[in-house]
Amino acid sequence: MVEERVAVVTGAAHGIGRRTAEVLAAEGYLLAVIDREPVADFDGPASAGGVLASAGDVLASAGDVLASAGDVLAFAGDVSDESDVLRFVAEVEARYGRADVLVNNAGIASIAPAEETTAAQWRQVIDVNLTGPFLLCQAFGRRMLARGAGSIVNIASVAGLMGVADRVAYNASKHGLIGLTRTLAVEWGGRGVRVNAVCPGWVKTEMDDASQASGAYVDTDITEHVPMARFAQPDDIAKAVSFLADPAKSGFVNGAALSVDGGWAADGSWQSLRLASRARP
């Protein structure tokens, strides 16, 4: 009998996290998901008690999308709060006894000039985007190391590979997350636990909607820069996560920062040259 695999996904209420959970479920993983927002069924009303109202509540759901995967543990909590993380890990251990994959997706944005970014804003972004993944990597990593197997995928960003103006805290958090990824890959790879990062470009999600609503940018600011001339979709990122999660497909990939950005980070062209190259027959 093939042992069931368990995947943990943070920030699973919306966007990349939600789609990643759906993709992993379709591949047969049992799921444990966490978000500060209520996490109910992925496709329909919750089957046991409705949505989660407070941190620490646990709900087994069975929505249409996830029903074929069997079991889902949904937990409302803050990944930057060590007590929430430890309770979540305990619930995962009690329910499944293991976690084969950890996807650190939960994150927040902050758009402001560096000189106007407050210490409180800085700390909030670093806490969620970097301290949270560290806490989860440490807690689940200890258990993976004890079993000698596991895959951790951290959702970083192209903003972790280069500077993007007016995002000092976000950029620093994502640079740090790539550094965390590489350090853990070095420490843990020889003990059976692979650690990699996915670096999305701009993705059409609720976070993008909020950023555009603030006036930070418009669609063409992105599509005119990306060589593939479009935003990413959550599915683009989820499939990259699926690849890195699966030892049968990526068993010798460790410490990588995989750009899934349509070529954004590769493009050193200036704007007129970039757009002219698209017009050639």
C-alpha positions as CSV (number, residue, x, y, z in Angstrom):
1,M,0.0,0.0,0.0
2,V,1.3,3.4,-1.0
3,E,1.6,5.7,2.1
4,E,-0.4,8.9,1.8
5,R,1.6,12.1,1.5
6,V,0.7,15.2,3.5
7,A,1.3,18.8,2.4
8,V,1.1,21.9,4.6
9,V,0.3,25.2,2.8
10,T,0.3,28.6,4.6
11,G,-1.7,31.5,3.4
12,A,-4.2,29.2,1.8
13,A,-7.4,31.3,1.9
14,H,-6.7,33.1,-1.4
15,G,-4.5,33.4,-4.4
16,I,-1.3,31.4,-4.8
17,G,-1.8,29.5,-1.6
18,R,-5.3,28.5,-2.4
19,R,-4.4,27.3,-5.9
20,T,-1.3,25.5,-4.6
21,A,-3.5,23.6,-2.2
22,E,-5.9,22.7,-5.0
23,V,-3.1,21.4,-7.2
24,L,-1.5,19.4,-4.5
25,A,-4.9,17.9,-3.5
26,A,-5.5,16.9,-7.1
27,E,-2.2,15.1,-7.0
28,G,-3.3,13.1,-4.0
29,Y,-1.9,14.9,-1.0
30,L,-3.7,15.2,2.2
31,L,-3.7,18.8,3.3
32,A,-3.2,21.0,6.3
33,V,-3.7,24.7,5.6
34,I,-3.4,27.8,7.7
35,D,-4.3,31.4,7.2
36,R,-5.2,34.4,9.4
37,E,-8.4,34.8,7.4
38,P,-11.1,32.1,7.8
39,V,-10.4,29.0,5.8
40,A,-13.4,27.1,4.8
41,D,-14.0,24.6,1.9
42,F,-12.1,25.4,-1.2
43,D,-15.2,25.0,-3.3
44,G,-18.4,25.3,-1.3
45,P,-19.6,25.8,2.3
46,A,-17.7,24.2,5.2
47,S,-19.0,20.7,6.1
48,A,-18.4,20.9,9.8
49,G,-19.3,24.1,11.7
50,G,-18.8,26.7,9.0
51,V,-15.8,28.9,8.5
52,L,-13.1,29.3,11.2
53,A,-13.8,32.1,13.5
54,S,-10.8,32.3,15.7
55,A,-7.2,31.2,15.9
56,G,-6.8,27.6,17.0
57,D,-10.1,26.3,15.6
58,V,-9.7,23.2,13.5
59,L,-12.0,22.1,10.7
60,A,-12.0,19.0,8.5
61,S,-13.6,20.1,5.2
62,A,-14.8,18.3,2.2
63,G,-15.4,20.7,-0.7
64,D,-15.8,19.5,-4.2
65,V,-12.3,20.4,-5.2
66,L,-10.7,18.6,-2.3
67,A,-13.0,15.8,-1.6
68,S,-11.1,13.4,-3.8
69,A,-7.9,14.1,-1.7
70,G,-9.6,12.7,1.4
71,D,-8.8,14.8,4.4
72,V,-8.2,18.5,5.0
73,L,-7.2,20.2,8.3
74,A,-7.8,24.0,8.2
75,F,-6.4,26.2,10.9
76,A,-6.9,29.9,11.5
77,G,-3.8,31.4,12.9
78,D,-0.9,33.9,12.4
79,V,2.3,32.3,11.0
80,S,4.4,35.0,12.8
81,D,3.0,34.0,16.2
82,E,5.1,31.2,17.6
83,S,2.3,29.9,19.8
84,D,-0.1,29.7,16.8
85,V,2.6,27.8,14.8
86,L,3.3,25.3,17.5
87,R,-0.5,24.6,18.0
88,F,-0.8,24.2,14.2
89,V,2.1,21.8,14.1
90,A,0.6,19.8,17.0
91,E,-2.7,19.5,15.2
92,V,-1.0,18.3,12.0
93,E,0.9,15.7,14.0
94,A,-2.2,14.6,15.8
95,R,-4.2,14.3,12.6
96,Y,-1.7,12.9,10.2
97,G,1.5,12.0,12.1
98,R,3.7,13.6,9.5
99,A,4.2,16.4,6.9
100,D,6.0,15.5,3.7
101,V,5.8,18.9,2.1
102,L,5.7,22.4,3.6
103,V,4.8,25.4,1.4
104,N,5.5,28.7,3.0
105,N,3.3,31.0,1.0
106,A,1.7,33.4,3.6
107,G,2.9,36.9,3.0
108,I,2.0,40.6,3.0
109,A,3.0,43.6,0.9
110,S,4.0,47.1,1.9
111,I,4.3,49.8,-0.7
112,A,5.9,53.1,0.5
113,P,9.2,55.0,-0.1
114,A,12.0,53.8,2.3
115,E,12.1,57.1,4.0
116,E,8.4,56.9,4.9
117,T,8.3,53.3,6.0
118,T,7.8,53.1,9.7
119,A,9.5,50.7,12.0
120,A,6.1,49.1,12.8
121,Q,5.5,48.6,9.1
122,W,8.9,47.1,8.7
123,R,8.5,44.7,11.6
124,Q,5.1,43.5,10.5
125,V,6.4,42.6,7.0
126,I,9.5,40.9,8.3
127,D,7.5,39.1,10.9
128,V,5.0,37.6,8.4
129,N,7.2,37.1,5.4
130,L,10.4,35.9,7.0
131,T,10.0,35.1,10.7
132,G,6.9,33.1,10.0
133,P,8.6,30.8,7.4
134,F,11.5,30.4,9.8
135,L,9.3,29.2,12.6
136,L,7.4,26.8,10.3
137,C,10.6,25.5,8.7
138,Q,12.1,24.9,12.1
139,A,9.1,23.2,13.5
140,F,8.2,21.0,10.6
141,G,11.9,20.6,9.6
142,R,12.8,18.9,12.9
143,R,10.2,16.3,12.2
144,M,11.2,15.8,8.6
145,L,14.9,15.4,9.7
146,A,13.8,12.8,12.2
147,R,12.2,10.8,9.3
148,G,15.0,11.6,6.9
149,A,12.7,13.0,4.2
150,G,10.8,16.0,3.2
151,S,10.5,19.0,0.9
152,I,10.1,22.6,1.8
153,V,9.1,25.2,-0.8
154,N,9.3,28.9,0.2
155,I,7.4,31.4,-1.9
156,A,9.8,34.3,-2.4
157,S,9.6,36.8,-5.2
158,V,11.6,38.4,-8.0
159,A,11.7,41.2,-5.4
160,G,14.1,38.8,-3.5
161,L,16.4,38.8,-6.5
162,M,16.6,42.5,-7.3
163,G,15.5,45.8,-5.9
164,V,12.0,47.2,-6.7
165,A,11.4,50.8,-5.7
166,D,9.0,51.7,-2.8
167,R,9.1,48.2,-1.3
168,V,12.0,48.3,1.1
169,A,10.5,46.0,3.8
170,Y,9.0,43.5,1.2
171,N,12.2,43.3,-0.8
172,A,14.3,42.8,2.4
173,S,11.9,40.1,3.6
174,K,12.1,38.2,0.3
175,H,15.9,38.5,0.0
176,G,16.0,37.1,3.5
177,L,13.7,34.3,2.6
178,I,16.0,33.2,-0.3
179,G,18.9,33.4,2.2
180,L,17.0,31.2,4.6
181,T,16.2,28.8,1.8
182,R,19.8,28.4,0.8
183,T,21.1,28.1,4.4
184,L,18.6,25.3,5.2
185,A,19.3,23.6,2.0
186,V,23.0,23.4,2.9
187,E,22.3,22.3,6.5
188,W,19.5,19.8,5.7
189,G,20.1,18.5,2.2
190,G,22.4,15.7,3.3
191,R,19.9,14.6,5.9
192,G,17.1,14.0,3.4
193,V,15.2,17.4,3.5
194,R,15.3,19.5,0.4
195,V,14.6,23.3,0.6
196,N,13.9,25.4,-2.4
197,A,12.2,28.7,-3.2
198,V,9.9,29.8,-6.0
199,C,10.3,33.5,-7.1
200,P,7.1,34.7,-8.7
201,G,6.9,37.8,-10.8
202,W,3.6,39.8,-10.7
203,V,0.6,37.4,-10.2
204,K,-3.0,38.2,-10.7
205,T,-4.3,37.8,-7.1
206,E,-6.2,39.8,-4.5
207,M,-2.8,41.3,-3.4
208,D,-2.3,42.6,-6.9
209,D,-5.9,44.0,-6.9
210,A,-5.1,45.9,-3.6
211,S,-1.8,47.2,-4.9
212,Q,-3.4,48.5,-8.1
213,A,-6.3,50.0,-6.2
214,S,-3.7,52.1,-4.2
215,G,-2.5,53.5,-7.4
216,A,0.9,51.8,-7.2
217,Y,0.9,50.6,-10.8
218,V,-1.4,49.5,-13.7
219,D,-1.5,46.4,-15.8
220,T,0.7,47.8,-18.6
221,D,3.5,48.6,-16.2
222,I,3.9,44.9,-15.8
223,T,2.9,43.5,-19.2
224,E,5.2,45.9,-21.1
225,H,8.1,44.7,-19.0
226,V,7.5,40.9,-18.9
227,P,9.0,39.3,-22.0
228,M,6.0,37.0,-22.1
229,A,3.7,40.1,-22.0
230,R,1.3,38.9,-19.3
231,F,0.9,38.5,-15.6
232,A,1.4,35.1,-14.0
233,Q,-1.7,33.2,-12.8
234,P,-1.7,31.4,-9.5
235,D,-1.7,28.1,-11.4
236,D,1.7,29.0,-12.9
237,I,3.2,29.2,-9.4
238,A,1.3,26.2,-8.0
239,K,2.7,24.0,-10.7
240,A,6.2,25.1,-10.0
241,V,5.6,24.3,-6.3
242,S,4.3,20.9,-7.3
243,F,7.5,20.2,-9.2
244,L,9.7,21.1,-6.3
245,A,7.6,19.2,-3.8
246,D,7.8,15.9,-5.7
247,P,11.1,14.0,-5.1
248,A,10.4,11.9,-8.2
249,K,10.5,15.0,-10.4
250,S,13.0,17.2,-8.5
251,G,14.9,14.9,-6.2
252,F,18.3,16.5,-6.8
253,V,17.1,20.1,-6.8
254,N,18.1,21.7,-3.5
255,G,18.8,25.3,-2.6
256,A,17.3,26.7,-5.9
257,A,15.5,30.0,-6.3
258,L,13.3,29.2,-9.3
259,S,12.0,32.3,-11.1
260,V,8.5,31.9,-12.4
261,D,8.2,35.4,-13.8
262,G,7.8,35.2,-17.6
263,G,11.4,36.4,-17.9
264,W,11.2,39.5,-15.8
265,A,14.5,38.9,-13.9
266,A,16.3,38.0,-17.1
267,D,15.4,41.1,-19.1
268,G,18.0,43.8,-19.1
269,S,16.5,45.7,-22.1
270,W,15.4,49.3,-22.0
271,Q,11.8,49.9,-22.7
272,S,11.9,50.9,-26.4
273,L,14.1,47.9,-27.2
274,R,11.9,45.6,-25.1
275,L,8.8,46.6,-27.0
276,A,10.5,46.7,-30.4
277,S,11.5,43.1,-30.0
278,R,7.9,42.0,-29.8
279,A,7.0,43.8,-33.0
280,R,9.4,41.8,-35.1
281,P,7.9,39.3,-37.5
